[in-house]
Amino acid sequence: MNLYIVEDSALIQQRLIRFIEEVPGMHVVGVAGDISHAMQGILDEHADAMILDIQLTDGNGLQLLKNIKQSNPEIKVVVLTNHATEDNRVHAMRAGADGFLDKSTDFGLLQEYLLRWQQPNSNHQIN
């Protein structure tokens, strides 16, 4: 499964890459720290899944989520954020997120999402 990371922190980007390298069948095909590079990169790399931060250097990741889901509704997206408010969770799920995780408390659940997404005919939402 091809995975794209949209995260503006270089430290978190590296942590995610190391974490994902340990998930069998997952391949990081691109990383972007802003919306402008992410949209084209996701489409160019034919990503099957995406890890998305909400607060990006050039705007709100939820707008990117809406745009990606409109152009590629099959892509699986988990929002991984430090801004895990109920309001953000609701907006993310309405925009098409397949999951919503708090960076500080739910990081370990990310692997569960990725493994489940690789299983055919599985329920993709873990909430």
C-alpha positions as CSV (number, residue, x, y, z in Angstrom):
1,M,0.0,0.0,0.0
2,N,1.4,3.4,-1.0
3,L,1.2,6.0,1.8
4,Y,1.7,9.7,1.6
5,I,2.5,11.8,4.7
6,V,1.3,15.4,5.0
7,E,3.0,16.9,8.1
8,D,4.9,20.2,8.5
9,S,7.2,19.1,11.4
10,A,10.4,17.5,10.1
11,L,10.8,15.7,13.4
12,I,7.3,14.1,13.1
13,Q,7.8,13.3,9.4
14,Q,10.9,11.3,10.3
15,R,9.2,9.6,13.2
16,L,6.3,8.6,10.9
17,I,8.6,7.3,8.2
18,R,10.5,5.1,10.8
19,F,7.2,3.9,12.2
20,I,5.7,3.1,8.8
21,E,8.8,1.2,7.7
22,E,8.0,-1.4,10.3
23,V,4.5,-2.0,9.0
24,P,4.6,-4.9,6.5
25,G,3.3,-3.9,3.0
26,M,3.4,-0.2,3.6
27,H,5.5,2.1,1.5
28,V,6.0,5.8,2.0
29,V,5.8,7.3,-1.5
30,G,6.0,11.0,-0.5
31,V,6.1,13.6,2.2
32,A,4.9,17.2,2.1
33,G,4.8,19.9,4.7
34,D,2.2,22.1,3.0
35,I,-1.0,21.9,1.1
36,S,0.4,23.2,-2.2
37,H,3.0,20.4,-2.5
38,A,0.8,17.7,-1.0
39,M,-2.1,17.8,-3.4
40,Q,0.0,17.3,-6.5
41,G,2.3,14.8,-4.8
42,I,-0.6,12.6,-3.6
43,L,-2.0,12.4,-7.1
44,D,1.4,12.0,-8.9
45,E,2.4,9.1,-6.6
46,H,-0.9,7.3,-6.7
47,A,-1.2,7.1,-3.0
48,D,-3.6,4.6,-1.5
49,A,-3.5,6.2,1.9
50,M,-2.5,9.4,3.6
51,I,-1.6,10.6,7.1
52,L,-2.7,14.2,7.4
53,D,-2.0,16.9,10.0
54,I,-4.6,19.7,10.3
55,Q,-2.3,22.6,11.0
56,L,0.0,23.1,8.0
57,T,2.3,26.0,7.1
58,D,0.0,27.2,4.4
59,G,-3.4,26.4,5.7
60,N,-5.8,23.9,7.2
61,G,-5.3,20.3,6.2
62,L,-9.1,19.7,6.3
63,Q,-9.4,21.7,3.0
64,L,-6.8,19.4,1.5
65,L,-8.8,16.4,2.8
66,K,-11.9,17.6,1.1
67,N,-10.1,18.2,-2.2
68,I,-8.3,14.8,-2.2
69,K,-11.5,12.9,-1.4
70,Q,-13.3,14.7,-4.3
71,S,-10.6,13.8,-6.8
72,N,-9.8,10.4,-5.3
73,P,-12.6,9.1,-3.0
74,E,-11.0,5.7,-2.5
75,I,-7.9,7.1,-0.7
76,K,-7.8,6.2,3.0
77,V,-7.0,9.1,5.3
78,V,-6.2,9.3,8.9
79,V,-5.9,12.7,10.5
80,L,-3.1,12.8,13.1
81,T,-3.1,16.1,14.9
82,N,-2.1,18.0,18.1
83,H,-5.4,19.8,17.7
84,A,-7.7,16.9,18.5
85,T,-10.8,18.8,19.5
86,E,-14.2,17.4,19.1
87,D,-15.0,20.1,16.6
88,N,-12.0,19.2,14.5
89,R,-12.9,15.5,14.7
90,V,-16.4,16.2,13.5
91,H,-15.2,18.4,10.6
92,A,-12.6,15.8,9.6
93,M,-15.0,12.9,9.5
94,R,-17.5,15.0,7.6
95,A,-14.8,15.9,5.1
96,G,-14.2,12.2,4.5
97,A,-11.5,11.1,7.0
98,D,-11.3,7.4,7.8
99,G,-9.9,8.1,11.2
100,F,-8.9,10.8,13.6
101,L,-6.0,10.5,16.1
102,D,-4.4,12.7,18.7
103,K,-0.6,12.8,18.2
104,S,0.1,12.9,21.9
105,T,-2.1,10.0,23.0
106,D,-3.1,7.9,19.9
107,F,0.1,7.6,17.9
108,G,0.3,3.9,18.6
109,L,-3.1,3.3,17.0
110,L,-1.8,4.4,13.7
111,Q,-0.4,0.9,12.9
112,E,-3.9,-0.6,13.6
113,Y,-5.4,1.7,10.9
114,L,-2.6,0.9,8.4
115,L,-2.9,-2.9,8.9
116,R,-6.7,-2.8,8.7
117,W,-6.6,-0.8,5.4
118,Q,-4.5,-3.6,3.8
119,Q,-7.2,-6.2,4.6
120,P,-9.7,-6.6,1.8
121,N,-13.4,-6.2,2.7
122,S,-12.6,-4.9,6.2
123,N,-14.5,-2.0,7.9
124,H,-12.0,0.8,7.5
125,Q,-13.1,3.0,10.3
126,I,-11.8,2.1,13.8
127,N,-13.7,4.7,15.8
